[in-house]
Amino acid sequence: MNIIQLKKSVRVNHKKRKIRGRGDSSGHGGTSGRGHKGQKSRSGYSRRPYFEGGQMPLIRRLPKRGFSNAPFEKEVAIVNLNDLNRFENGTEITPKLLEESGLIKGCYDTVKILGKGELTKKLTIQAHSFSKGVLEKIQKAGGSGQVIKA
């Protein structure tokens, strides 16, 4: 097997990049594949990906429909009962304390306590809302839950 046959048997998994603008003898000189004159032949040219050649764009041809309530949605921070066991007995837990301890992160409008897990400490919990049955679990542990207004 000679060198020429060996070179042909080697597979290359990528195509070689076309080198443009390096003289006419390169095959990609002159206009470098951009054609003659016009906006598209200039350097730095770019246009919106949805540009339709000056035709009225599709997004403007279609009528507006519907309404989204998403901007008015309340952001609820959720805390489970078993997460509250990290506090000492007799602690008064407020949304501010939950934020300082790292249980709540980011922006929120209200705090809701959910009933996952069991509460082993006697705590006074202040939150905007409690899920069904959570207040019973808190009272069973000897604590109390207070609903505060947003």
Backbone as CSV, one residue per row, in Angstrom:
resi,resn,N_x,N_y,N_z,CA_x,CA_y,CA_z,C_x,C_y,C_z
1,MET,0.853,-1.183,0.000,0.000,0.000,0.000,0.899,1.246,0.000
2,ASN,0.745,2.063,-1.022,1.584,3.266,-1.071,0.897,4.447,-0.385
3,ILE,1.594,5.569,-0.340,1.123,6.738,0.408,-0.160,7.311,-0.180
4,ILE,-0.311,7.327,-1.500,-1.504,7.891,-2.135,-2.752,7.099,-1.734
5,GLN,-2.652,5.761,-1.762,-3.784,4.937,-1.355,-4.097,5.122,0.128
6,LEU,-3.080,5.304,0.943,-3.256,5.487,2.377,-4.008,6.788,2.667
7,LYS,-3.664,7.856,1.922,-4.327,9.135,2.114,-5.818,9.053,1.762
8,LYS,-6.164,8.312,0.727,-7.554,8.190,0.301,-8.384,7.424,1.333
9,SER,-7.763,6.503,2.051,-8.512,5.685,2.997,-8.793,6.408,4.322
10,VAL,-8.094,7.519,4.578,-8.307,8.273,5.808,-9.596,9.088,5.670
11,ARG,-10.531,8.920,6.600,-11.798,9.645,6.554,-11.706,10.914,7.387
12,VAL,-12.229,11.987,6.839,-12.248,13.248,7.555,-13.706,13.547,7.883
13,ASN,-14.014,13.859,9.136,-15.407,14.059,9.531,-15.836,15.522,9.512
14,HIS,-15.077,16.375,8.851,-15.506,17.760,8.708,-15.078,18.296,7.348
15,LYS,-15.868,19.251,6.878,-15.611,19.849,5.582,-14.668,21.031,5.763
16,LYS,-13.742,21.202,4.840,-12.802,22.313,4.945,-13.527,23.628,4.660
17,ARG,-13.217,24.661,5.449,-13.832,25.967,5.318,-13.372,26.648,4.030
18,LYS,-14.325,27.315,3.361,-13.954,28.057,2.155,-13.224,29.324,2.563
19,ILE,-12.052,29.543,2.006,-11.294,30.760,2.297,-11.611,31.761,1.201
20,ARG,-12.162,32.905,1.602,-12.659,33.862,0.623,-11.818,35.131,0.617
21,GLY,-11.856,35.800,-0.535,-11.200,37.096,-0.654,-9.690,37.007,-0.649
22,ARG,-9.131,35.957,-1.253,-7.680,35.809,-1.301,-7.176,35.752,-2.749
23,GLY,-7.779,36.573,-3.604,-7.338,36.660,-4.994,-8.168,35.786,-5.915
24,ASP,-8.149,36.158,-7.216,-8.976,35.459,-8.206,-8.579,34.007,-8.386
25,SER,-7.326,33.683,-8.241,-6.879,32.307,-8.487,-7.365,31.344,-7.408
26,SER,-7.842,31.856,-6.288,-8.346,30.975,-5.233,-9.727,30.426,-5.583
27,GLY,-10.411,31.072,-6.546,-11.760,30.653,-6.893,-12.817,31.369,-6.064
28,HIS,-12.382,32.036,-4.984,-13.313,32.781,-4.135,-12.800,34.204,-3.912
29,GLY,-12.195,34.765,-4.909,-11.685,36.127,-4.805,-12.691,37.101,-5.359
30,GLY,-12.248,38.282,-5.724,-13.134,39.273,-6.331,-14.215,39.705,-5.365
31,THR,-15.422,39.244,-5.590,-16.547,39.645,-4.737,-16.724,38.703,-3.544
32,SER,-15.901,37.680,-3.435,-15.910,36.736,-2.304,-17.259,36.052,-2.110
33,GLY,-17.954,35.763,-3.201,-19.217,35.043,-3.111,-20.394,35.898,-2.716
34,ARG,-20.205,37.245,-2.663,-21.295,38.124,-2.245,-22.042,38.749,-3.426
35,GLY,-21.658,38.470,-4.622,-22.298,39.079,-5.782,-21.810,40.501,-5.977
36,HIS,-22.529,41.282,-6.778,-22.100,42.641,-7.078,-22.976,43.678,-6.392
37,LYS,-22.366,44.646,-5.783,-22.995,45.819,-5.161,-24.171,45.470,-4.245
38,GLY,-24.817,46.491,-3.742,-26.009,46.310,-2.926,-25.700,46.167,-1.450
39,GLN,-26.739,46.319,-0.663,-26.606,46.298,0.803,-26.017,44.981,1.291
40,LYS,-26.442,43.875,0.690,-26.005,42.559,1.162,-24.536,42.272,0.870
41,SER,-23.912,43.060,-0.010,-22.507,42.820,-0.328,-21.574,43.570,0.625
42,ARG,-22.124,44.482,1.426,-21.288,45.320,2.291,-20.929,44.591,3.592
43,SER,-19.818,45.024,4.168,-19.430,44.435,5.458,-20.343,44.975,6.545
44,GLY,-20.584,44.175,7.562,-21.423,44.598,8.666,-22.907,44.491,8.385
45,TYR,-23.271,43.920,7.243,-24.684,43.809,6.891,-25.374,42.774,7.778
46,SER,-26.558,43.133,8.276,-27.413,42.142,8.931,-28.829,42.689,8.909
47,ARG,-29.804,41.784,8.900,-31.195,42.233,8.955,-31.952,41.330,9.903
48,ARG,-33.111,41.794,10.339,-33.916,41.022,11.282,-34.200,39.635,10.701
49,PRO,-34.121,38.600,11.529,-34.370,37.251,11.018,-35.790,37.070,10.465
50,TYR,-36.756,37.869,10.932,-38.134,37.731,10.467,-38.481,38.740,9.371
51,PHE,-37.474,39.419,8.811,-37.719,40.420,7.768,-38.270,39.735,6.527
52,GLU,-39.334,40.289,5.935,-40.002,39.645,4.803,-39.869,40.461,3.520
53,GLY,-38.751,41.147,3.374,-38.500,41.878,2.136,-39.341,43.124,1.975
54,GLY,-39.788,43.728,3.060,-40.589,44.934,2.984,-42.080,44.649,2.979
55,GLN,-42.453,43.392,2.736,-43.867,42.988,2.818,-44.341,43.184,4.260
56,MET,-45.618,43.402,4.458,-46.166,43.572,5.808,-45.892,42.283,6.597
57,PRO,-45.171,42.369,7.704,-44.791,41.159,8.431,-45.996,40.377,8.948
58,LEU,-45.823,39.068,9.054,-46.897,38.177,9.483,-47.464,38.600,10.829
59,ILE,-46.604,38.990,11.751,-47.058,39.363,13.089,-47.966,40.584,13.053
60,ARG,-47.811,41.428,12.034,-48.666,42.613,11.908,-49.896,42.354,11.038
61,ARG,-49.852,41.277,10.238,-51.013,40.935,9.394,-52.107,40.242,10.202
62,LEU,-51.698,39.542,11.277,-52.662,38.789,12.072,-53.298,39.680,13.129
63,PRO,-54.600,39.478,13.414,-55.257,40.308,14.428,-54.811,39.936,15.831
64,LYS,-54.886,40.897,16.744,-54.573,40.634,18.149,-55.748,39.900,18.770
65,ARG,-55.448,38.923,19.618,-56.508,38.157,20.266,-56.123,37.826,21.689
66,GLY,-57.108,37.779,22.565,-56.907,37.243,23.904,-56.294,38.206,24.888
67,PHE,-56.140,37.689,26.093,-55.631,38.464,27.214,-54.898,37.504,28.136
68,SER,-53.808,37.935,28.698,-53.061,37.104,29.634,-53.096,37.740,31.016
69,ASN,-53.413,36.941,31.996,-53.473,37.427,33.368,-52.107,37.292,34.055
70,ALA,-51.113,36.749,33.359,-49.803,36.455,33.934,-49.138,37.651,34.630
71,PRO,-49.203,38.866,34.080,-48.541,39.979,34.769,-49.123,40.294,36.149
72,PHE,-50.353,39.869,36.392,-51.017,40.181,37.657,-50.969,39.014,38.644
73,GLU,-50.293,37.938,38.263,-50.226,36.751,39.100,-49.393,37.018,40.353
74,LYS,-49.851,36.503,41.486,-49.123,36.664,42.748,-48.054,35.592,42.854
75,GLU,-46.876,35.961,43.302,-45.764,35.018,43.494,-45.831,34.516,44.935
76,VAL,-45.958,33.195,45.093,-46.117,32.599,46.416,-44.846,31.857,46.800
77,ALA,-44.295,32.203,47.970,-43.136,31.482,48.502,-43.663,30.325,49.347
78,ILE,-43.146,29.116,49.093,-43.652,27.923,49.767,-42.625,27.411,50.763
79,VAL,-43.095,27.113,51.989,-42.235,26.550,53.043,-42.952,25.339,53.621
80,ASN,-42.244,24.224,53.744,-42.818,23.012,54.324,-42.569,22.969,55.824
81,LEU,-43.444,22.247,56.532,-43.343,22.146,57.993,-42.010,21.558,58.441
82,ASN,-41.547,20.507,57.750,-40.290,19.870,58.183,-39.085,20.801,58.047
83,ASP,-39.191,21.865,57.223,-38.103,22.846,57.099,-38.032,23.759,58.325
84,LEU,-39.139,23.863,59.059,-39.189,24.766,60.211,-38.581,24.153,61.473
85,ASN,-38.203,22.869,61.429,-37.608,22.201,62.592,-36.206,22.721,62.918
86,ARG,-35.620,23.493,62.024,-34.270,24.026,62.264,-34.257,25.151,63.311
87,PHE,-35.431,25.744,63.575,-35.512,26.841,64.542,-35.640,26.301,65.967
88,GLU,-35.234,27.138,66.944,-35.293,26.758,68.368,-36.739,26.770,68.864
89,ASN,-36.989,26.041,69.947,-38.306,26.025,70.578,-38.721,27.438,70.992
90,GLY,-39.991,27.787,70.773,-40.515,29.085,71.186,-40.205,30.233,70.241
91,THR,-39.580,29.972,69.111,-39.250,31.029,68.148,-40.511,31.525,67.452
92,GLU,-40.583,32.838,67.239,-41.681,33.414,66.467,-41.196,33.555,65.028
93,ILE,-41.811,32.800,64.151,-41.361,32.750,62.755,-42.199,33.700,61.916
94,THR,-41.509,34.625,61.239,-42.141,35.598,60.351,-41.547,35.445,58.950
95,PRO,-42.201,35.991,57.920,-41.624,35.937,56.572,-40.214,36.538,56.505
96,LYS,-39.958,37.573,57.285,-38.627,38.200,57.299,-37.580,37.234,57.850
97,LEU,-37.922,36.510,58.933,-37.011,35.534,59.523,-36.740,34.388,58.554
98,LEU,-37.774,33.956,57.831,-37.610,32.882,56.843,-36.655,33.311,55.731
99,GLU,-36.757,34.577,55.337,-35.877,35.107,54.294,-34.431,35.190,54.784
100,GLU,-34.243,35.654,56.016,-32.891,35.780,56.586,-32.232,34.412,56.776
101,SER,-33.034,33.392,57.086,-32.482,32.054,57.309,-32.226,31.300,56.005
102,GLY,-32.686,31.845,54.881,-32.420,31.224,53.582,-33.493,30.249,53.122
103,LEU,-34.584,30.119,53.868,-35.671,29.226,53.448,-36.458,29.809,52.278
104,ILE,-36.478,31.141,52.180,-37.157,31.820,51.078,-36.113,32.629,50.330
105,LYS,-36.105,32.462,49.005,-35.172,33.225,48.178,-35.950,33.929,47.072
106,GLY,-35.475,35.057,46.641,-36.084,35.769,45.520,-37.256,36.636,45.918
107,CYS,-37.999,37.105,44.918,-39.142,37.995,45.134,-40.412,37.176,45.316
108,TYR,-41.267,37.606,46.210,-42.533,36.928,46.448,-43.541,37.930,47.000
109,ASP,-44.824,37.600,46.854,-45.891,38.452,47.373,-46.435,37.904,48.690
110,THR,-46.577,36.577,48.754,-47.117,35.946,49.953,-46.303,34.715,50.335
111,VAL,-46.445,34.297,51.589,-45.776,33.090,52.095,-46.864,32.090,52.472
112,LYS,-46.698,30.848,52.003,-47.660,29.801,52.331,-46.918,28.640,53.002
113,ILE,-47.484,28.135,54.086,-46.903,27.005,54.807,-47.640,25.745,54.376
114,LEU,-46.886,24.748,53.898,-47.457,23.480,53.472,-47.174,22.401,54.512
115,GLY,-47.949,21.314,54.479,-47.914,20.308,55.540,-47.001,19.129,55.313
116,LYS,-45.969,19.230,54.472,-45.074,18.098,54.251,-44.187,17.896,55.484
117,GLY,-44.166,16.693,56.003,-43.353,16.385,57.170,-44.082,16.665,58.468
118,GLU,-43.364,16.496,59.564,-43.932,16.716,60.897,-43.166,17.831,61.595
119,LEU,-43.845,18.565,62.440,-43.222,19.629,63.225,-42.933,19.080,64.617
120,THR,-41.673,19.192,65.048,-41.276,18.642,66.359,-41.032,19.728,67.392
121,LYS,-41.081,20.993,66.992,-40.802,22.106,67.904,-42.062,22.920,68.155
122,LYS,-42.071,23.624,69.291,-43.188,24.512,69.635,-42.864,25.892,69.063
123,LEU,-43.549,26.254,67.961,-43.254,27.490,67.243,-44.510,28.329,67.046
124,THR,-44.307,29.645,66.976,-45.383,30.561,66.602,-45.087,31.001,65.171
125,ILE,-45.956,30.595,64.253,-45.696,30.828,62.835,-46.663,31.866,62.288
126,GLN,-46.092,32.907,61.654,-46.897,33.932,60.991,-46.683,33.789,59.487
127,ALA,-47.780,33.598,58.756,-47.702,33.473,57.297,-48.978,34.019,56.686
128,HIS,-48.952,34.241,55.378,-50.118,34.779,54.682,-51.198,33.722,54.499
129,SER,-50.785,32.439,54.375,-51.768,31.361,54.259,-51.153,30.035,54.688
130,PHE,-52.021,29.118,55.056,-51.631,27.777,55.476,-52.455,26.779,54.670
131,SER,-51.848,25.651,54.303,-52.632,24.643,53.602,-53.524,23.905,54.591
132,LYS,-54.442,23.143,54.047,-55.445,22.456,54.862,-54.758,21.468,55.815
133,GLY,-55.080,21.522,57.073,-54.552,20.569,58.055,-53.235,20.972,58.690
134,VAL,-52.591,22.020,58.200,-51.289,22.429,58.743,-51.449,23.030,60.134
135,LEU,-52.468,23.847,60.308,-52.684,24.479,61.622,-52.897,23.418,62.710
136,GLU,-53.558,22.319,62.364,-53.748,21.212,63.321,-52.410,20.601,63.719
137,LYS,-51.533,20.398,62.723,-50.202,19.831,62.992,-49.384,20.765,63.890
138,ILE,-49.485,22.065,63.636,-48.735,23.058,64.429,-49.249,23.051,65.876
139,GLN,-50.572,23.036,66.061,-51.164,23.022,67.406,-50.852,21.710,68.129
140,LYS,-50.788,20.611,67.378,-50.452,19.301,67.951,-49.037,19.311,68.535
141,ALA,-48.116,20.086,67.886,-46.749,20.201,68.364,-46.640,21.219,69.493
142,GLY,-47.741,21.915,69.824,-47.745,22.885,70.912,-47.551,24.326,70.476
143,GLY,-47.523,24.563,69.196,-47.317,25.916,68.690,-48.621,26.539,68.249
144,SER,-48.489,27.676,67.512,-49.683,28.337,66.997,-49.366,28.962,65.631
145,GLY,-50.412,29.089,64.817,-50.268,29.702,63.494,-51.142,30.917,63.356
146,GLN,-50.579,31.992,62.834,-51.322,33.238,62.682,-51.308,33.659,61.213
147,VAL,-52.500,33.980,60.694,-52.598,34.452,59.317,-52.395,35.956,59.312
148,ILE,-51.450,36.414,58.473,-51.183,37.860,58.356,-51.658,38.329,56.990
149,LYS,-51.946,39.614,56.869,-52.407,40.166,55.598,-51.216,40.577,54.744
150,ALA,-51.376,40.436,53.438,-50.288,40.751,52.500,-50.066,42.235,52.393
